[in-house]
Amino acid sequence: MTTEPSEETTAAWAETAVREAGHLHRPTREDQVLERIERARRGKARIREELITLAHGAGGKATHTLIEAVFLEAFRNPLLEPLADGAVTDDLAITTDSYVVKPLFFPGGDIGDLAVNGTVNDLAMCGATPRHLTASFILEEGLPIADLRRITASMAAAAHAAGVHIVTGDTKVVENGKADGCYITTAGIGALDRGATLSAASVTPGDAVIVSGPIGDHGMTIMLARGELDLEAHLTSDTAPLHDLTGRLLAACGDAVRCLRDATRGGVATVLNEIAAASRTCVVLDENAVPVRPQVRGACELLGIDPLYVACEGRMVAVVAPHRADAALDALRSHPLGADAALIGRAGDDPPGLVLLKTCFGGTRIVDLLVGDPLPRIC
């Protein structure tokens, strides 16, 4: 169980955290550490490894460096530059994603509905209504036809539930041992008809940070489903389409919604670091307000993983202007997927570009981008 702080409480601890972190009150050593972080973030991304590692796919620092130093460097253009969930042009949103989850089938879902829901959600985070999807399959020699039928049936059901059609695709087959049964790549297109301009750069000090429900369900479900750990817990993936939920939020709050992000690889911590960096704000979180199921928290504690870094597939982070925070919570809680929505923090102004966590023990720590690869191959 978590306790949601009042607006006065969150404002008080945000002010305290900012004051504690302020330049006039920081110890010299903390000054040096923060300056070093700021200097590193200002510098040009450089990939130092000579070979790709699993860390490059975990959603943390290695992933961001790879994207910026290789892909952004090669393909740089105004639509790509924000590195958001999708590109927005004219009245359309466009996105693409690949799914390499292991195992293919897991409690609460499979690679099929994950591929549809993940693409639908990327469009929803742009403020768009999803319309059409494409699907490309890379199949491994030896994959049972029954498994492929199960996957495509799941995709069809998820597409029907989301109100979209899979309108074109492609199929390739590779030799046995060259893939894990099936990889899926999707693309999606949606209509921008909700009257909101969403951007992480638009976040300003005082804005409320809201999460739509308990975090970490999907990532921990996948970890346990692999059977590599001697752990048991009754967990299911939270994979779900979020476009109806974003529709309610945008209808209720309009342009007071600054930014929407679904917390997939790298979890809520990664999303908030991206928002803080883009807006040059300091995001201050209250650990007691972050909703985490007891089973997820217990598994994370045993594995030494912070739930803030664990992937979700049916949860989003919304940043909303302070005067509409209550309306945003009401709108989210009116939908089954947002019934447990919680205000978990606010944006401050110093130190810019960082995420701070007010811990349950009364201290404050930096929540940086994920380093390493504790959760690869989860989507």
DAJO-V895725 format. One line per field, one symbol per residue. ss: DSSP state (2 for helix, 1 for strand, 0 for the rest). phi: phi as a letter, one per 20 degrees, with the letter a starting at -180 (. if undefined). Layout:
ss = ???
phi = ???
//
This chain:
ss = 0000002222222222222220000002222222222222220000000000022220002222222222222220022220000011100111111110000011001122222222222222200011111111111100002222222222222222220011111111110000000111111111100000000222000001111000002222222220000000000000000022222222222222111111000022222222222220011111222000022222222220002220000001111102222222222220022200011111110000001111000001110000000000000
phi = .cdeffffffffffffffffefffdffgffgffffffffffffffceefecfcfffdendfffffgffedfffedgaffegflefaddbldcdcbbbcccfcefdbgnrbfffffffffgfffffendefcccdbcdddegoffgffffffffffffffffemcdedaabcccdfgnebenbdcdccbcceecdmcddbffefcgofedcdergdngfgfffgfffmedeccbeccfegaedfffffffffedlffeebcbeeegnmfgfgfffffffelddedddgfeffcfgffffffffemdfgfeefdcbccdcdcggfdffffffffffdgfdgdgbedrbeddbffnddddeffeneccedeffdncfcfldb
//
